[in-house]
Amino acid sequence: MKITLPNNGWAPRPYQEEAYRYLQNVDGKDDRILYLIAHRRWGKDDLALHSTAVKMMTRVGTYWHCLPLQTQARRAIWEAVNPHTGMRRIDETFPKALREVTRAQQMFIRFISGST
């Protein structure tokens, strides 16, 4: 099975392209952080998740996606369902074929690349 990342044909929206390119080109210690101020429903989570999906396969590391509360992260990222595809957001972004271990209770995934 061949998987192309970002998965399911996701592509950044025109106004997200600059931020997406920046995140894909981050290599040095000084370039690790992107400060992004955008309104609700801009697609910040999608941008971050899909960028991470690509990076975690090319650069082994520990990647975090943080929200103010764990319950918010579980609801918005781990359990959320894309109304267009009917798939869970986490499964859509990080295909199960790329996973070695998934611990739903801890919202933890270890990928075949070694990234977590």
C-alpha positions, 0 to 999 in steps of 0.5 A, spaced: 500 500 500 502 506 497 501 512 502 502 519 500 503 525 505 499 529 506 494 524 506 487 524 502 489 529 497 490 534 503 493 541 500 494 548 504 489 553 502 492 559 498 492 563 505 495 557 508 501 556 503 506 560 506 506 557 513 506 550 510 512 552 506 515 555 512 513 548 516 516 544 511 523 547 510 524 548 518 531 545 519 535 549 524 534 550 532 532 557 531 527 556 526 522 551 530 517 555 532 511 559 527 507 564 531 501 564 527 495 569 529 489 567 525 481 567 526 477 561 528 476 556 522 482 558 519 485 551 519 490 552 524 490 545 526 489 542 519 495 545 517 499 543 523 497 536 523 498 535 516 505 539 516 507 534 522 505 528 518 510 529 513 515 532 517 515 526 522 516 521 516 523 525 514 525 527 521 525 522 527 523 526 533 517 527 538 512 532 535 507 535 540 500 538 538 498 542 544 491 545 546 490 549 553 486 543 556 487 535 554 479 535 553 479 540 548 485 536 544 481 529 545 475 533 542 478 537 537 484 533 534 483 525 537 475 524 536 473 529 531 470 527 525 471 530 518 464 531 516 466 531 508 469 524 509 466 521 515 473 519 518 476 521 524 481 527 524 487 523 527 486 517 522 485 521 516 492 525 517 496 519 520 494 513 516 494 507 521 499 503 516 504 508 518 503 507 525 507 502 530 503 503 536 497 507 538 495 508 545 488 512 545 488 513 552 494 517 552 493 520 545 500 517 543 502 514 537 509 511 535 510 511 527 514 506 523 519 511 522 521 512 529 517 518 531 512 519 536 
